[in-house]
Amino acid sequence: MSEQKSVFKTLSEVPIKDKVESKGKIDYLSWAYAWSFLKQNYPTAQRIVYEDPATGWNYFTDGRTAWVKVGVEVDGLQHIDYLPIMDNRNSAIPIEKVNQFDVNKAIQRSTAKAIAMHGLGLQLWTGEDIPSADGEPKPQAKAEEKPAEKVKLEKGDENWEKVVRYVEANKTLSTPAIVAQLERKYELSKIVIKEISQLVAGGGK
């Protein structure tokens, strides 16, 4: 009995050459083609566009710039990509100038990146530039690296006092901005987010 191929091997062998487009010196695979190829091979694959639990928005912010968080799950394995919301020059857009068109473009680009981490079109991601088209360029990717696991944060545990000190020192930021920063390291429950919100407002410990 032959050994079943892994998802990564299967998707990395999908012929995409005739669908690859170019913009300047950058080759990229449109997010729409990437999604189509993925679903043809794995019909149950799912995309998860994460929302900020404190705001319900489909992007995150530190009060200065913003980013999206997109996961693609194939056969129970999810790869998550974080992508800054950028302009056509690949510069992060100041939060006050971000609009939903920018957010949507970032989500589609991030979708293609997350799919690439499963193996589809990964060979294109050897640079860092992102074109302004609806497709995907070749940013630097390290598919075999696993994202650092987040620490589950509970009120009163060994990390709570550190978080309290951080919140106290950054009260000039909004609650969503503080939560977004903390979520880079911690897994936050709705109860903990509520506690953080109370700290920002000046009450609780």
Protein Blocks (a to p, Z undefined) as FASTA:
>chain_A
ZZdddfklmmmmpcfklmpccehjbccddfklmmmmmmmmmmmbccdddddfknopabdc
ehlaccddddddeehiacddddddddfkopacdfklpcfklmmmmmmmmmmmmmmmnogo
klmmmcfbdcfbfbdcdddddfkbccdddddddehiaklmmmmmmmmmmmmpcfklmmmm
mmmmmccdfklmmmmmmmmnogaZZ
